[in-house]
Amino acid sequence: MQMRISENGELILPGALVERLGMKPGDRIDATFEGGRVVLAPPPTRRPGAGIIIDPATGWPVLTGGEGAPVLTSEMVAELLVDFP
């Protein structure tokens, strides 16, 4: 797959490659030089940070793992805390 360099020195990636990497315009991409080759890869995904929110049902502050975080049941939390000092 060939690419070209713009007049501003920017690398233009083919749409199929951008799609395969799961990227969209404005996303960043990591470039490394390995063994005489340039290797492009999307940066590691970062989960949105955890924080404290107000539970809409109780009005109490609760800890959230952020958008996309797994949902834990009370039983799952109790099991995780069994070995907690």
Distance bins in CASP14 RR format, pairs under 12 A and 6 or more apart:
PFRMAT RR
TARGET T0000
AUTHOR 0000-0000-0000
RMODE 2
METHOD distances of the structure
MODEL  1
1 12 0 0 0 0 0 1 0 0 0 0 0
1 13 0 0 0 0 1 0 0 0 0 0 0
1 14 1 0 1 0 0 0 0 0 0 0 0
1 15 0 0 0 0 1 0 0 0 0 0 0
1 16 1 0 0 1 0 0 0 0 0 0 0
1 17 1 0 0 1 0 0 0 0 0 0 0
1 18 0 0 0 0 0 1 0 0 0 0 0
1 20 0 0 0 0 1 0 0 0 0 0 0
1 40 0 0 0 0 0 1 0 0 0 0 0
2 11 0 0 0 0 0 1 0 0 0 0 0
2 12 0 0 0 0 0 1 0 0 0 0 0
2 13 0 0 0 0 0 1 0 0 0 0 0
2 14 0 0 0 0 1 0 0 0 0 0 0
2 16 0 0 0 0 0 1 0 0 0 0 0
2 17 0 0 0 0 0 1 0 0 0 0 0
3 9 0 0 0 0 0 1 0 0 0 0 0
3 10 0 0 0 0 0 1 0 0 0 0 0
3 11 1 0 1 0 0 0 0 0 0 0 0
3 12 1 0 1 0 0 0 0 0 0 0 0
3 13 1 0 0 1 0 0 0 0 0 0 0
3 14 1 0 0 1 0 0 0 0 0 0 0
3 15 0 0 0 0 0 1 0 0 0 0 0
3 16 0 0 0 0 0 1 0 0 0 0 0
3 17 0 0 0 0 1 0 0 0 0 0 0
3 18 0 0 0 0 0 1 0 0 0 0 0
3 38 0 0 0 0 0 1 0 0 0 0 0
3 40 0 0 0 0 1 0 0 0 0 0 0
4 10 0 0 0 0 1 0 0 0 0 0 0
4 11 1 0 0 1 0 0 0 0 0 0 0
4 12 1 0 1 0 0 0 0 0 0 0 0
4 13 0 0 0 0 1 0 0 0 0 0 0
4 14 0 0 0 0 1 0 0 0 0 0 0
5 11 1 0 1 0 0 0 0 0 0 0 0
5 12 1 0 0 1 0 0 0 0 0 0 0
5 13 0 0 0 0 0 1 0 0 0 0 0
5 38 0 0 0 0 0 1 0 0 0 0 0
6 12 1 0 1 0 0 0 0 0 0 0 0
6 13 0 0 0 0 0 1 0 0 0 0 0
10 29 0 0 0 0 0 1 0 0 0 0 0
11 17 0 0 0 0 0 1 0 0 0 0 0
11 18 0 0 0 0 0 1 0 0 0 0 0
11 29 0 0 0 0 1 0 0 0 0 0 0
11 31 0 0 0 0 1 0 0 0 0 0 0
11 38 0 0 0 0 1 0 0 0 0 0 0
11 40 0 0 0 0 1 0 0 0 0 0 0
12 18 0 0 0 0 1 0 0 0 0 0 0
12 25 0 0 0 0 0 1 0 0 0 0 0
13 19 0 0 0 0 1 0 0 0 0 0 0
13 20 0 0 0 0 1 0 0 0 0 0 0
13 21 0 0 0 0 1 0 0 0 0 0 0
13 22 0 0 0 0 0 1 0 0 0 0 0
13 23 0 0 0 0 1 0 0 0 0 0 0
13 24 0 0 0 0 0 1 0 0 0 0 0
13 25 0 0 0 0 0 1 0 0 0 0 0
13 26 0 0 0 0 0 1 0 0 0 0 0
13 27 0 0 0 0 0 1 0 0 0 0 0
13 29 1 0 0 1 0 0 0 0 0 0 0
13 31 0 0 0 0 0 1 0 0 0 0 0
13 40 1 0 0 1 0 0 0 0 0 0 0
13 42 0 0 0 0 0 1 0 0 0 0 0
14 20 0 0 0 0 1 0 0 0 0 0 0
14 21 0 0 0 0 0 1 0 0 0 0 0
14 23 0 0 0 0 0 1 0 0 0 0 0
14 40 0 0 0 0 0 1 0 0 0 0 0
15 21 0 0 0 0 1 0 0 0 0 0 0
15 22 0 0 0 0 0 1 0 0 0 0 0
15 23 0 0 0 0 1 0 0 0 0 0 0
15 24 0 0 0 0 0 1 0 0 0 0 0
15 25 0 0 0 0 0 1 0 0 0 0 0
16 22 0 0 0 0 0 1 0 0 0 0 0
16 23 0 0 0 0 0 1 0 0 0 0 0
17 23 0 0 0 0 1 0 0 0 0 0 0
17 29 0 0 0 0 0 1 0 0 0 0 0
17 40 0 0 0 0 1 0 0 0 0 0 0
17 41 0 0 0 0 0 1 0 0 0 0 0
17 42 0 0 0 0 0 1 0 0 0 0 0
18 24 1 0 0 1 0 0 0 0 0 0 0
18 25 0 0 0 0 1 0 0 0 0 0 0
18 26 0 0 0 0 0 1 0 0 0 0 0
18 27 0 0 0 0 1 0 0 0 0 0 0
18 29 0 0 0 0 1 0 0 0 0 0 0
18 40 0 0 0 0 0 1 0 0 0 0 0
18 42 0 0 0 0 1 0 0 0 0 0 0
19 25 0 0 0 0 0 1 0 0 0 0 0
19 27 0 0 0 0 0 1 0 0 0 0 0
19 42 0 0 0 0 0 1 0 0 0 0 0
20 40 0 0 0 0 0 1 0 0 0 0 0
20 41 0 0 0 0 0 1 0 0 0 0 0
20 42 0 0 0 0 0 1 0 0 0 0 0
21 27 0 0 0 0 1 0 0 0 0 0 0
21 28 0 0 0 0 0 1 0 0 0 0 0
21 29 1 0 0 1 0 0 0 0 0 0 0
21 30 0 0 0 0 0 1 0 0 0 0 0
21 40 1 0 0 1 0 0 0 0 0 0 0
21 41 1 0 0 1 0 0 0 0 0 0 0
21 42 1 0 1 0 0 0 0 0 0 0 0
21 43 0 0 0 0 0 1 0 0 0 0 0
21 45 0 0 0 0 0 1 0 0 0 0 0
22 29 0 0 0 0 0 1 0 0 0 0 0
22 41 0 0 0 0 0 1 0 0 0 0 0
22 42 1 0 0 1 0 0 0 0 0 0 0
22 45 0 0 0 0 0 1 0 0 0 0 0
23 29 1 0 0 1 0 0 0 0 0 0 0
23 30 0 0 0 0 0 1 0 0 0 0 0
23 40 0 0 0 0 0 1 0 0 0 0 0
23 41 0 0 0 0 0 1 0 0 0 0 0
23 42 1 0 1 0 0 0 0 0 0 0 0
23 43 0 0 0 0 0 1 0 0 0 0 0
23 45 0 0 0 0 0 1 0 0 0 0 0
24 42 0 0 0 0 0 1 0 0 0 0 0
26 42 0 0 0 0 0 1 0 0 0 0 0
27 40 0 0 0 0 0 1 0 0 0 0 0
27 41 0 0 0 0 0 1 0 0 0 0 0
27 42 1 0 0 1 0 0 0 0 0 0 0
27 43 0 0 0 0 1 0 0 0 0 0 0
27 45 0 0 0 0 0 1 0 0 0 0 0
28 40 0 0 0 0 0 1 0 0 0 0 0
28 41 0 0 0 0 0 1 0 0 0 0 0
28 42 1 0 0 1 0 0 0 0 0 0 0
28 43 1 0 1 0 0 0 0 0 0 0 0
28 44 0 0 0 0 0 1 0 0 0 0 0
28 45 0 0 0 0 0 1 0 0 0 0 0
28 46 0 0 0 0 0 1 0 0 0 0 0
29 38 0 0 0 0 0 1 0 0 0 0 0
29 39 0 0 0 0 0 1 0 0 0 0 0
29 40 1 0 1 0 0 0 0 0 0 0 0
29 41 1 0 0 1 0 0 0 0 0 0 0
29 42 1 0 1 0 0 0 0 0 0 0 0
29 43 1 0 0 1 0 0 0 0 0 0 0
29 44 0 0 0 0 0 1 0 0 0 0 0
30 38 0 0 0 0 0 1 0 0 0 0 0
30 39 0 0 0 0 1 0 0 0 0 0 0
30 40 1 0 0 1 0 0 0 0 0 0 0
30 41 1 0 1 0 0 0 0 0 0 0 0
30 42 1 0 0 1 0 0 0 0 0 0 0
30 43 1 0 1 0 0 0 0 0 0 0 0
30 44 0 0 0 0 1 0 0 0 0 0 0
31 37 0 0 0 0 0 1 0 0 0 0 0
31 38 1 0 1 0 0 0 0 0 0 0 0
31 39 1 0 0 1 0 0 0 0 0 0 0
31 40 1 0 1 0 0 0 0 0 0 0 0
31 41 0 0 0 0 1 0 0 0 0 0 0
31 42 0 0 0 0 0 1 0 0 0 0 0
31 43 0 0 0 0 0 1 0 0 0 0 0
32 38 1 0 0 1 0 0 0 0 0 0 0
32 39 1 0 1 0 0 0 0 0 0 0 0
32 40 0 0 0 0 1 0 0 0 0 0 0
32 41 1 0 0 1 0 0 0 0 0 0 0
32 43 0 0 0 0 0 1 0 0 0 0 0
33 39 1 0 0 1 0 0 0 0 0 0 0
33 40 0 0 0 0 0 1 0 0 0 0 0
34 40 0 0 0 0 0 1 0 0 0 0 0
34 41 0 0 0 0 0 1 0 0 0 0 0
45 68 0 0 0 0 0 1 0 0 0 0 0
46 66 0 0 0 0 0 1 0 0 0 0 0
46 67 0 0 0 0 0 1 0 0 0 0 0
47 64 0 0 0 0 0 1 0 0 0 0 0
47 65 1 0 0 1 0 0 0 0 0 0 0
47 66 1 0 0 1 0 0 0 0 0 0 0
47 67 0 0 0 0 1 0 0 0 0 0 0
47 68 1 0 0 1 0 0 0 0 0 0 0
47 69 1 0 0 1 0 0 0 0 0 0 0
47 70 0 0 0 0 0 1 0 0 0 0 0
48 64 0 0 0 0 1 0 0 0 0 0 0
48 65 1 0 0 1 0 0 0 0 0 0 0
48 66 1 0 1 0 0 0 0 0 0 0 0
48 67 1 0 1 0 0 0 0 0 0 0 0
48 68 1 0 0 1 0 0 0 0 0 0 0
48 69 1 0 0 1 0 0 0 0 0 0 0
49 63 0 0 0 0 0 1 0 0 0 0 0
49 64 0 0 0 0 1 0 0 0 0 0 0
49 65 1 0 0 1 0 0 0 0 0 0 0
49 66 1 0 1 0 0 0 0 0 0 0 0
49 67 0 0 0 0 1 0 0 0 0 0 0
49 68 0 0 0 0 0 1 0 0 0 0 0
49 69 0 0 0 0 1 0 0 0 0 0 0
50 62 0 0 0 0 0 1 0 0 0 0 0
50 63 1 0 0 1 0 0 0 0 0 0 0
50 64 1 0 0 1 0 0 0 0 0 0 0
50 65 1 0 1 0 0 0 0 0 0 0 0
50 66 1 0 0 1 0 0 0 0 0 0 0
50 67 0 0 0 0 0 1 0 0 0 0 0
50 68 0 0 0 0 0 1 0 0 0 0 0
50 69 1 0 0 1 0 0 0 0 0 0 0
51 61 0 0 0 0 1 0 0 0 0 0 0
51 62 0 0 0 0 1 0 0 0 0 0 0
51 63 1 0 0 1 0 0 0 0 0 0 0
51 64 1 0 1 0 0 0 0 0 0 0 0
51 65 1 0 0 1 0 0 0 0 0 0 0
51 66 1 0 0 1 0 0 0 0 0 0 0
51 67 0 0 0 0 0 1 0 0 0 0 0
51 69 0 0 0 0 0 1 0 0 0 0 0
52 59 0 0 0 0 0 1 0 0 0 0 0
52 60 0 0 0 0 0 1 0 0 0 0 0
52 61 1 0 1 0 0 0 0 0 0 0 0
52 62 1 0 0 1 0 0 0 0 0 0 0
52 63 1 0 1 0 0 0 0 0 0 0 0
52 64 1 0 0 1 0 0 0 0 0 0 0
52 65 0 0 0 0 0 1 0 0 0 0 0
52 66 0 0 0 0 0 1 0 0 0 0 0
53 59 0 0 0 0 1 0 0 0 0 0 0
53 60 0 0 0 0 0 1 0 0 0 0 0
53 61 1 0 0 1 0 0 0 0 0 0 0
53 62 1 0 0 1 0 0 0 0 0 0 0
53 63 0 0 0 0 1 0 0 0 0 0 0
53 64 1 0 1 0 0 0 0 0 0 0 0
53 65 0 0 0 0 1 0 0 0 0 0 0
53 66 0 0 0 0 1 0 0 0 0 0 0
53 67 0 0 0 0 0 1 0 0 0 0 0
53 69 0 0 0 0 0 1 0 0 0 0 0
54 60 1 0 0 1 0 0 0 0 0 0 0
54 61 1 0 1 0 0 0 0 0 0 0 0
54 62 1 0 0 1 0 0 0 0 0 0 0
54 63 0 0 0 0 0 1 0 0 0 0 0
54 64 0 0 0 0 0 1 0 0 0 0 0
55 61 1 0 0 1 0 0 0 0 0 0 0
55 62 1 0 1 0 0 0 0 0 0 0 0
55 63 0 0 0 0 0 1 0 0 0 0 0
55 64 0 0 0 0 1 0 0 0 0 0 0
56 62 0 0 0 0 1 0 0 0 0 0 0
56 64 0 0 0 0 0 1 0 0 0 0 0
62 72 0 0 0 0 0 1 0 0 0 0 0
63 69 0 0 0 0 0 1 0 0 0 0 0
63 72 0 0 0 0 0 1 0 0 0 0 0
63 77 0 0 0 0 0 1 0 0 0 0 0
64 70 0 0 0 0 0 1 0 0 0 0 0
64 71 0 0 0 0 0 1 0 0 0 0 0
64 72 0 0 0 0 0 1 0 0 0 0 0
65 71 0 0 0 0 1 0 0 0 0 0 0
65 72 0 0 0 0 1 0 0 0 0 0 0
70 76 0 0 0 0 1 0 0 0 0 0 0
70 77 0 0 0 0 0 1 0 0 0 0 0
70 80 0 0 0 0 0 1 0 0 0 0 0
71 77 0 0 0 0 0 1 0 0 0 0 0
72 78 0 0 0 0 1 0 0 0 0 0 0
72 79 0 0 0 0 1 0 0 0 0 0 0
72 80 1 0 0 1 0 0 0 0 0 0 0
72 81 0 0 0 0 0 1 0 0 0 0 0
73 79 0 0 0 0 1 0 0 0 0 0 0
73 80 0 0 0 0 0 1 0 0 0 0 0
74 80 0 0 0 0 0 1 0 0 0 0 0
74 81 0 0 0 0 0 1 0 0 0 0 0
75 81 0 0 0 0 0 1 0 0 0 0 0
75 82 0 0 0 0 0 1 0 0 0 0 0
76 82 0 0 0 0 0 1 0 0 0 0 0
77 84 0 0 0 0 0 1 0 0 0 0 0
78 84 0 0 0 0 0 1 0 0 0 0 0
END
